[in-house]
Amino acid sequence: MGDHQQSRSVRSIPWISGIFERGIENVETVLRELKKVLREDQIREQEPLSRHTTFRVGGPADLFLTPDSTQISDVMQILKAHQVSATVIGKGSNLLVGDKGIRGAVIEFGKQIAQIHVEGSKIMAEAGAALAAVAQQAYKAGLADMEFAAGIPGSVGGALVMNAGAYGGEMKDIVESVKVLSKDGKIMELSNEQMDFSYRHSCVTEQEYLVLSAVLKLQQEEPEKILARMEQLREQRVSKQPLEYPSAGSTFKRPEGYFAGKLIMDAGLADYTIGGAAVSKKHCGFVINKGGATAADILALIKRVQQVVKEQSGVELEPEVKLIGEF
């Protein structure tokens, strides 16, 4: 990844309403407005984002906000009115946040926006709901086709943004509709087709939408059969993935006609280490935090892997993990 590409990737912020690459100029005024909408325990200043990413790295957010679904629209309007950048995260499972953190406000869609409702063969899930929790609810209700998501350590919102998938299943296979907040403050309902799903892609980032919830359409099946498939996939994950270390899951997208992990292994990069970051010996498609890694370590390792694989095989690996914040 050249310098120009790196700069562009670092700025490619998911789930954003109004992009402003600067800090908060009138922080006291912004805080005063936010406190009219949020409780004090929903607002933190200089919150380390290492506490909120699965890589366990990342510098501070100027403001860290945890609104519920009734507050989010007002919060976004306040931030936009004061030209404060708004970066929305879920479980932080597909992110590499820079060591200098994120300027502006980070909004966490977590347990405050995580309701799950089952009705017949459909599930309504809010954006902050954990995929694993939704998959469990589906199993208990005798609803199949979501087994692939049971081990993905992310939220519904993040999964929709990137059309997350595993073991042959993708979000596009089960989504009926998605409720979003547009950048001009309108709540819209998008069909599966309107989401423009493709491999690790949806229309959300380009359109600067904020995912609020989704309706998933599943198939009725005996819970015992669903559970058996979930257990089989869980065993595959435990045996093949380095779950004992912090990571962001698969670090690279699958190149057409290849497997990223095999290309990296064939390039002799298994256990290649920079600082506290390493290529996993267990699965070379994972960059892991072996202890004390910085975001700079991880980014340097990603770039090194890209360089060596390109030299050895001619294949350009594209990161699946999203780079955000200041490096």
C-alpha positions, 0 to 999 in steps of 0.5 A, a space after each residue: 500500500 503506497 503512501 497515497 493509498 494509506 492516507 485514503 484508507 485511514 480516512 475511510 470512516 464507516 457510518 459517518 454523518 458529515 465528514 470534518 477532519 478536525 477536532 471539536 472547536 467549541 467543546 463546551 458548547 457541544 457538551 452542553 447541547 449533548 447533555 440536553 439529550 444524553 445522561 452524563 454516564 453516556 458521555 465520556 471525554 478522551 476515552 481510550 478506544 483500545 477498550 472498544 476494539 477486538 485488536 485491543 489497540 487505538 488511541 482516545 476519542 475526543 468524545 465517546 457517546 453511547 446513545 439509545 435508539 430514541 436519542 441517536 437522531 438528536 445526537 447526530 443533528 447536534 454534532 452536524 450542527 457544530 461540524 463535529 465528525 461522527 464515527 459510529 462503531 459497533 463491537 469494534 471487531 473489524 477496525 484498526 484505530 490509530 494510536 492517536 485516536 479519533 478526533 470528534 465524536 465516536 458513537 458506540 452502538 452497543 447494548 443501548 441499541 440492541 433489541 431483538 424481536 422474533 415474529 414468525 420466520 422473521 427477526 428484527 434486530 437493532 444495529 448494536 445487537 451482537 450477531 452471536 446473540 441474534 443467531 442464538 435467538 434464531 436457533 431457539 426459535 427454530 429459525 435456520 440460515 444464520 448459523 454462519 454468523 454465530 461465531 462472528 464477533 461483531 454487531 448487526 450494524 457492522 455486519 450490514 455495512 460490510 456484508 459480513 460472512 463466513 462458511 458460505 453464508 453472508 448477510 445478503 442471504 438473510 436480509 429482508 430490509 434495513 432501516 437507516 438514517 440518512 445524512 440529512 436526518 431522514 429515516 429510510 427503509 431499504 430493501 435487500 436489493 437497494 442495499 447493493 450487497 456484494 463481497 464485503 460491501 454494501 451501499 452504506 458507506 458511499 451513501 453515508 447512511 447510519 444503520 439503525 436496524 434490520 429485518 432478517 428472513 429465515 427458514 423454519 427448521 428443527 432447533 436440534 439440526 440448527 444447533 448441530 450445524 452451529 456446533 460444527 462451525 464452532 469446532 472449525 473456528 476453534 481448531 483453525 482460528 487464533 481465537 486466543 489472541 486479540 485480532 480483527 478476524 480475517 485481515 485481508 479480503 479473499 483475492 479472486 482465485 486464491 486464499 489470502 492465508 495460503 498466499 501469506 504462508 507460501 510467502 514464508 510469513 507465518 509468525 512474522 512479527 513487528 513489535 507486538 503484532 504477528 502473523 498467526 501460525 495457526 491461520 496466516 490470514 489473521 494478524 494478531 496482537 501477541 501482547 503490547 502491539 500498537 496500531 502502528 505495529 499492526 499497520 506496518 505488518 499489514 503493509 509488509 505482508 502486502 509487499 512480500 505477497 505481491 513480490 512472491 505471487 504477484 497478487 495484491 492483498 486488500 485489507 478487510 479490516 477498516 483503518 480509521 483515526 489518526 496514525 
